[in-house]
């Protein structure tokens, strides 16, 4: 079945440093979504990418979808303590396929 | 809208007992998803429904797990009999247009089987 790999599993950064998490799929995706989960909370939708090579920005967050639609990245510029949490990518192969989530990257920020 | 509502928020049960988790999706959403989250396995899709019909149940671990959606506003996930390895947080999510639209998650049910 479809597999979505996400790295790194954990990332410690100093406040103000940048952060990037990477997502790779074993198969071509029809779309990829990104979610954020705060400690003790539930996943909250951030964005969806559907086009090959697509780049979207939300303030300090930049999302990219690879040309082959098999990989994606989330980059946060100048991290803040409010960015703490786990960031998940989730992809669908299309048709009736449900979303397959990566295992997430836990972002830990040291003030 | 109150969002996706799950109950109970916490459940502690003894091994061998039946457990029923409940979910009320957002009104008007036509797809509903059940996920299980553990540290080891992350977020796993168990099953999803479209217009109350199960579309993909390949993630359901085994026959001890069953899910129903009798109408557009209610779904249940049942585990019978429960085992300690079923301990996890179970999330329900709904979308307005299948797996390729924004998913809204409930607060989750933390299940502990002792």
Interface residues (C-beta under 8 A of the other chain):
Chain A: X1 X30 X31 X33 X35 X41 X42 X43 X44 X45 X48 X50 X88 X90 X92 X94 X96 X97 X98 X99 X100 X101 X102 X103 X104
Chain B: X33 X35 X41 X42 X43 X44 X45 X48 X50 X55 X56 X58 X59 X91 X93 X99 X100 X101 X102 X103 X104 X105 X106 X107 X108
